[in-house]
């Protein structure tokens, strides 16, 4: 995802896969629009009840429902994503119990 601010205008370039586009919109675009509109942007955190077994240097955005991981089958799996109430921002190198949570409710 690319974000630019040019002449007071924000430009977002979102990924092409549907699930990635939705997650990036909720992670980056909506918080920006809220802040630009003068609304409070509050970061929620959630404890994940399942064991996350991902070892990667990349940040992972994992769908959850009430603290439980939702398994999705790829970048177009909206049926599984619809079972989630939001997603967490997971970084395997961080040892923590609560993760940044982004709800589908705006």
Residue, then its C-alpha position, 0 to 999 in steps of 0.5 A: x500500500x502506498x500513501x502520499x500527501x500532495x498539495x494537501x490531498x491524500x492519495x492511497x494506492x491499495x493492493x489488488x486482491x479483494x481481502x487485502x484491499x478491505x483490510x488495508x482500507x480499514x487499517x490505513x484509509x479509514x483511520x486517516x479519514x477519521x483523523x482528517x475529519x476531526x474525529x478521534x482515532x482510538x486504537x483497540x487491543x484484543x487478546x487472541x485466544x488461539x495460538x498464532x503459529x506464524x514466523x515471519x518478518x512481515x506484519x500479518x493481518x489476521x481475521x478474528x471473531x471474538x478473539x478467535x482466529x478465522x481461517x481464510x483460504x486466500x485473497x478472495x475468500x470473502x465468505x470466511x472473512x464475513x465470519x470475522x468481526x475484525x482483524x488483528x495486526x500480528x508481528x511474530x517478533x513481538x512477545x505480547x498478549x494483546x494485539x492491535x484490533x481493527x473492527x469492521x464496525x467503523 
